[in-house]
Amino acid sequence: MVMFVDGGGSRARHPRAGLGHIETSGPIGRFSFLDGVPELSGWAPVVAIVSGPSFAGHASLAGFSDFLISTPGSAIGMGGPPMVEASLGHRLKANELAGSEMHEVAGGIDLLVADERDAIAAARRFLSYYREDDASAKETNLGANLDNIVRDTDDRYDVHEIIHALTDPGSVFELRPQFARSLITALARIDGKTIGIMANQPLVDDGVIDQNAATKISRFVELCNTYEYPMLSLIDTPGCISRWQLKGQDPGVDPLLTRWHARPLIAHQQRTVPLISVQLRRGRGLGAALMTGVSSTRGVPALRLGWPTVEIGHRDGFSAVVDHNAFDDIVAPGETRHRIERMLRLFKRKLDRPQKKHRIDSW
């Protein structure tokens, strides 16, 4: 389902206004869009497009979606400018109050595009990954130009280069690109098969995982799990970081850390789709676990690969394989795509499940 959700909410003249009901809901009982649309989560893809002001109930519809697209100058919020002025005395334009440019950075939308035409194209592209795999995609990058991207030093690199080298040409579709930029989440295809990719980005904050990145991981895992996309995790992170900076408090103590670090772990534990992990270099602290799930659970990666540049404490990847069984294999960067392709051929596109109840978190 694709929704265009510009508007200001319920009509004030309706006798049930203020109770979350649209005008047509009165004669048919208590059912409203607040009941129906959320029920679709986990059953059918829901896409929302906002290309103007979207407040109150319309913003709720946007929030119910699996994939939210917006355009510059539009706004999404629970109370519009008239309500804010009446209650607080502040005169603000809609985009000053809740502009989509703000939501793009804060994670409130999945994608900001130039105009409504581009929004429709983005919705079509997002839904195209949900269809059966693209059997016509035979052209491959063959893992080109991978050998010299990651070095066994602390040099930074752009993980986008690795993502594009591992996937079919033109198939990468990044979600939430401006939110939690130390982590990349994208839909793509490898050998024509849809796959969800998440990767640490060393160019931004050295690839650390903070609260926003943890939120981005968990929501993306839920999305792939619901849509039954196998996953690929590219790992190079120094671990988690706390941004707790309340004056006078220990900066190393984050009162929310015990909560937000658990969200990806829970999502991985509930994940039923297979995941392939490739550790490019570092996976310190809880970083690798948040990218793959805890190895002792059923969320263990179906295939765990490492590159020769991998670090496990003070050990190199080859020693980690021999002494700790940390990886299934250490592979040359140029061989990685071939190994992933072989594994993907073993996965069924749709899982046999008596009833589908996976929902996707609204955040």
C-alpha positions in Angstrom: 0.0 0.0 0.0 1.3 3.5 -0.9 -0.2 6.5 0.9 0.0 10.2 0.0 -0.4 11.8 3.4 -0.5 15.6 3.2 -3.1 17.2 5.4 -3.9 18.6 8.8 -5.7 15.7 10.6 -9.3 15.3 11.4 -11.9 17.8 10.4 -12.9 19.9 13.4 -16.6 20.0 12.5 -16.9 16.3 12.9 -18.6 15.3 16.2 -15.9 12.7 16.9 -13.0 15.1 16.1 -10.3 15.0 18.7 -10.8 11.3 19.3 -8.5 10.2 16.4 -11.4 9.5 14.0 -11.6 10.6 10.4 -15.0 11.9 9.3 -16.2 8.8 7.6 -15.6 6.6 10.7 -18.6 7.9 12.7 -21.4 6.0 10.9 -19.5 2.6 10.8 -18.7 2.3 14.5 -15.4 2.6 16.4 -13.0 1.5 13.6 -10.6 4.1 12.3 -7.3 4.4 10.4 -5.6 4.1 13.8 -6.8 0.5 13.9 -6.5 -0.6 10.3 -3.2 0.7 9.0 -1.0 -0.6 11.9 -2.5 -4.0 11.4 -0.8 -4.2 8.0 2.7 -4.1 9.6 4.3 -7.4 9.0 1.7 -8.5 6.5 2.0 -6.1 3.5 4.5 -3.4 2.6 3.3 0.1 3.5 4.9 3.2 1.9 4.1 6.8 2.8 4.9 9.9 0.7 4.8 13.4 2.3 5.1 16.3 -0.1 3.5 19.1 1.9 2.3 19.7 5.4 1.4 16.6 7.3 0.1 17.0 10.8 -2.0 15.2 13.5 -3.7 12.1 12.1 -1.9 12.4 8.7 1.4 12.4 10.5 0.3 9.2 12.3 -0.3 7.6 8.9 3.2 8.6 7.9 4.5 7.1 11.1 2.7 3.8 10.5 4.6 3.2 7.2 7.5 0.8 6.6 9.2 3.3 4.3 8.6 7.1 4.6 9.6 9.4 1.7 9.4 13.2 1.9 10.3 16.3 -0.2 12.1 19.6 0.7 9.8 22.2 2.3 7.3 19.6 3.6 6.6 19.1 7.3 5.6 16.2 9.5 4.4 16.8 13.1 1.6 16.1 15.6 0.5 19.8 16.1 0.5 22.3 13.2 1.3 26.0 13.3 -2.2 27.2 14.4 -2.2 24.8 17.4 1.3 25.8 18.4 0.5 29.5 18.2 -2.8 29.0 20.2 -1.1 27.0 22.9 2.4 28.5 23.2 2.2 31.8 21.4 4.9 30.9 18.9 4.4 31.8 15.2 6.2 29.3 13.1 5.9 28.1 9.5 5.2 24.5 9.0 8.7 23.7 7.8 10.2 25.7 10.7 8.2 23.6 13.1 8.7 20.1 11.7 10.5 20.4 8.4 11.5 17.3 6.5 15.1 18.4 6.4 15.2 18.1 10.2 13.6 14.7 10.0 16.2 13.5 7.5 19.0 14.1 10.0 17.0 12.9 13.0 15.9 9.7 11.4 12.2 10.6 11.2 12.0 9.8 7.5 13.8 7.2 5.4 14.5 9.3 2.3 14.4 12.9 1.2 14.0 13.4 -2.5 13.7 16.5 -4.8 10.0 16.4 -5.6 6.8 14.2 -5.7 7.8 12.6 -9.1 11.1 11.4 -7.5 9.1 10.3 -4.4 6.9 8.1 -6.6 10.0 6.7 -8.3 11.6 6.0 -4.9 8.5 4.2 -3.7 8.5 2.0 -6.9 12.1 1.2 -6.4 11.7 0.3 -2.7 8.8 -2.1 -3.6 10.7 -3.6 -6.5 13.0 -5.4 -4.0 9.9 -7.0 -2.5 9.1 -8.7 -5.8 10.7 -12.0 -6.8 14.5 -11.7 -7.4 15.7 -10.3 -10.7 16.8 -13.3 -12.7 17.9 -11.0 -15.6 20.7 -9.4 -13.5 23.7 -11.4 -14.8 26.2 -8.6 -15.1 28.5 -8.5 -12.0 31.2 -6.4 -10.6 33.2 -9.6 -9.8 34.5 -8.1 -6.6 36.5 -5.5 -8.5 38.9 -3.1 -6.8 38.5 -4.6 -3.4 42.1 -5.6 -2.6 43.5 -2.2 -1.8 40.5 -0.5 0.0 41.1 -1.8 3.5 44.6 -1.9 4.8 45.9 -3.4 8.1 46.3 0.1 9.6 43.9 2.7 11.0 43.5 4.4 7.7 39.9 5.4 6.9 38.1 4.4 3.8 34.6 4.7 2.3 32.7 1.5 2.8 30.4 2.5 -0.1 33.2 1.3 -2.4 33.0 -2.1 -0.9 29.2 -2.3 -1.0 29.1 -1.3 -4.7 31.9 -3.8 -5.5 30.1 -6.7 -3.9 26.6 -6.0 -5.4 25.1 -5.9 -8.9 25.7 -2.7 -10.7 23.1 0.0 -9.9 21.3 -2.1 -7.4 22.2 -0.3 -4.2 19.3 1.7 -2.6 20.4 3.3 0.7 17.9 4.0 3.5 18.2 6.8 6.0 21.5 8.0 4.5 21.7 11.2 6.6 20.7 9.5 9.9 23.4 7.8 12.0 25.9 8.2 9.2 28.5 6.0 10.9 26.3 3.1 9.8 25.1 2.3 6.3 21.8 0.5 5.6 20.8 -0.4 2.1 18.8 -2.8 -0.1 20.7 -4.3 -3.0 21.0 -7.3 -5.2 23.8 -9.9 -5.5 23.4 -12.2 -8.5 19.9 -10.9 -8.9 18.9 -11.8 -5.4 17.6 -9.1 -3.0 19.7 -8.7 0.1 19.7 -6.2 3.0 23.2 -4.7 3.7 24.4 -2.9 6.8 28.0 -1.7 7.1 30.0 0.4 9.5 31.3 3.6 7.9 34.9 4.4 9.0 34.7 7.8 7.4 32.2 9.0 10.0 33.2 8.9 13.7 35.4 5.9 12.8 32.4 3.7 12.4 31.3 3.7 16.1 27.9 2.5 17.1 26.0 5.1 19.2 22.3 5.2 20.2 21.2 6.4 16.8 23.2 3.7 15.0 21.9 1.0 17.3 18.3 2.2 16.5 19.1 2.1 12.8 20.5 -1.4 13.0 17.5 -2.8 14.9 14.9 -1.2 12.7 16.7 -2.4 9.6 17.0 -6.0 10.9 13.2 -5.9 11.6 12.5 -4.7 8.1 14.6 -7.4 6.4 13.2 -10.0 8.7 9.6 -9.0 7.9 10.2 -8.8 4.1 12.3 -12.0 4.3 15.4 -10.6 2.8 18.7 -12.4 3.7 21.2 -10.0 5.2 24.9 -9.1 4.7 26.8 -7.4 7.6 30.1 -5.7 6.8 31.9 -5.1 10.1 34.7 -2.6 10.9 33.9 -0.8 14.2 35.7 0.2 17.4 32.5 -0.6 19.3 29.9 1.3 21.1 30.2 4.9 22.2 28.2 6.9 24.8 27.3 10.5 24.0 26.1 11.1 27.5 27.5 14.6 28.3 25.4 15.9 31.2 27.6 18.4 33.1 29.1 17.1 36.3 28.4 13.4 35.4 30.9 10.7 34.4 31.0 10.9 30.6 31.5 7.1 30.5 28.2 6.4 32.2 25.2 6.5 29.8 21.9 5.8 31.7 20.3 4.6 28.4 23.2 2.5 27.2 21.9 -0.6 28.9 18.7 -0.2 26.9 19.7 1.0 23.5 22.6 -1.5 23.1 20.0 -4.3 23.7 17.7 -3.3 20.8 19.9 -4.7 18.0 20.6 -7.9 20.1 16.9 -8.5 20.6 16.2 -7.9 16.9 18.9 -10.3 15.9 17.6 -12.9 18.4 14.2 -12.7 16.8 15.5 -12.7 13.3 14.6 -15.7 11.2 16.3 -14.7 7.9 19.9 -15.8 7.4 22.7 -13.4 7.8 26.2 -13.5 6.3 28.9 -11.5 8.1 32.2 -10.2 6.7 34.6 -8.7 9.2 36.8 -6.3 7.3 39.0 -5.2 10.1 37.9 -4.3 13.7 35.0 -5.7 15.7 35.8 -4.5 19.2 33.7 -4.6 22.3 30.0 -5.3 21.5 30.4 -3.9 18.1 30.5 -7.1 16.2 27.6 -8.6 18.3 25.4 -5.6 17.5 26.1 -6.1 13.8 25.4 -9.9 13.7 23.8 -11.0 17.0 25.4 -13.0 19.8 27.1 -16.1 18.4 25.7 -18.4 21.0 22.1 -17.7 19.9 20.0 -18.9 17.0 20.9 -15.6 15.3 24.4 -16.7 14.6 25.5 -15.8 11.1 24.9 -18.5 8.5 28.4 -17.8 7.2 31.1 -15.8 9.1 33.9 -14.6 6.9 37.0 -12.5 7.7 39.4 -10.6 5.6 43.2 -10.9 6.1 43.1 -7.4 7.6 40.8 -8.5 10.5 41.7 -7.9 14.1 40.6 -10.0 17.0 42.1 -8.3 20.1 45.8 -8.6 19.4 45.4 -11.5 17.0 45.2 -11.5 13.3 42.3 -13.3 11.5 44.2 -16.5 10.7 45.1 -17.0 14.3 41.6 -16.3 15.4 40.3 -19.0 13.0 42.8 -21.6 14.4 42.6 -20.7 18.1 39.1 -19.4 18.6 37.0 -20.7 15.7 36.0 -17.1 15.2 35.4 -17.4 11.5 34.3 -20.0 9.0 37.1 -18.8 6.7 39.5 -16.0 6.0 39.0 -15.0 2.3 40.8 -12.6 0.0 38.7 -9.5 -0.6 38.4 -10.4 -4.3 36.9 -13.8 -3.5 34.2 -12.4 -1.1 31.4 -11.9 -3.6 31.8 -15.4 -5.0 31.5 -16.9 -1.5 28.4 -14.8 -0.8 26.8 -15.8 -4.1 27.3 -19.5 -3.3 25.7 -19.1 0.1 22.8 -17.1 -1.2 21.9 -19.9 -3.6 21.3 -22.1 -0.6 18.7 -19.8 0.9 15.0 -20.0 0.1 13.5 -16.7 -1.1 10.4 -17.2 1.1 10.5 -19.0 4.4 7.9 -21.6 5.4 6.0 -20.2 8.3 2.5 -21.1 9.5 1.7 -17.5 10.4 3.5 -14.3 9.9 3.5 -12.0 12.9 6.7 -10.0 12.6 6.0 -6.3 12.9 8.3 -3.4 12.0 9.1 -0.9 14.7 7.8 2.6 13.8 11.1 4.1 14.8 
